[in-house]
Amino acid sequence: MSNPLLRSVSIDERLRFLRDGVVCLRKIISPEWIQLAQDGIEQQRRAPSPYATVVDADPLYLLIDQMPSMKNGMLQRVVFESGAGEIAKQLTVTRRLRWIYDQLFYKGRGPAAETPWHQDTSYGLADSHRIVRVWMPVDHMPRETAIEVVRGSHLWKTHYGLSGSKIEVLDDEFELPDIEANRSAFDIVGYEVDPGDVVVFNYRALHHAGPGVNFNEKRRAFAILYADDELRLRHRPSLLPGPLDTAGLAWRDGQKTGDFPEVFRAV
Ligand SMILES: O=C(O)CCC(=O)C(=O)O
């Protein structure tokens, strides 16, 4: 298949991704694919999945949906054909990657809801450095409401739970420090973004999206996770089902993504 990206990832961007655990790639996804992502996200708003969190209260609208591409054909095309997977391949210098998950963040009217600081490992699926998250904004966002990441945190040995959440903290997890209250103690990077840009970060990187006042503007993003065949899966019983559970497949901790090629499809 031809490569739909507007440009390639540079060596400097690749080095920054490996060193910092995050990089913002400007003007790389073409407008047709942004349009399709917007349409797919709007379709999902009209018919969210059973795993969605929806807050539709005056004045706030928030939708966070899990694995929408499993049913939504437009978002599925974005996962496999927009070049997002190619970006992950170029950044990791990996020939074959697989889709492993995706999420949609729709912050509609009202003040933008905060996404608290977390590592994605705290939500389960796997513990690994091997997962690449391509976060694709489809609206303009000022830095205050876009993704911020603690630079280099993907290399920290510590594994954090979600502070104050209903999710149980596992034995090997530590309590997350209050990053927002101590911002100057952390090396935080963030970006003002436009449709066409992506922020790509390591699954273990600490990240959040700040609250903000955006009363009449939508703030929508689609995040896609890719990993190689060797990613070892891990159960997180208190959480939502993952793609294998949704597909009705039994699996054990430690099995690899490459063991389930029909669910974790290659990009
Ligand atoms: O867009 C957001 O609000 C949060 C995104 C996020 O946490 C992620 O993609 O991991």
The ligand as a Tripos MOL2 file, in Angstrom:
@<TRIPOS>MOLECULE
LIG
   10     9     1     0     0
SMALL
NO_CHARGES

@<TRIPOS>ATOM
      1 O1         -6.7880   13.6270   24.9010 O.co2     1 LIG1
      2 C1         -6.8630   13.4540   26.1170 C.2       1 LIG1
      3 O2         -7.5470   14.1540   26.8650 O.co2     1 LIG1
      4 C2         -6.0960   12.3970   26.8330 C.3       1 LIG1
      5 C3         -5.3430   11.5160   25.9550 C.3       1 LIG1
      6 C4         -4.5850   10.4680   26.6730 C.2       1 LIG1
      7 O3         -4.4710   10.4030   27.8800 O.2       1 LIG1
      8 C5         -3.9360    9.4870   25.8520 C.2       1 LIG1
      9 O4         -4.0720    9.5070   24.6280 O.co2     1 LIG1
     10 O5         -3.2650    8.6150   26.4550 O.co2     1 LIG1
@<TRIPOS>BOND
     1     1     2 2
     2     2     3 1
     3     2     4 1
     4     4     5 1
     5     5     6 1
     6     6     7 2
     7     6     8 1
     8     8     9 2
     9     8    10 1
@<TRIPOS>SUBSTRUCTURE
     1 LIG1         1 GROUP 0 **** ****
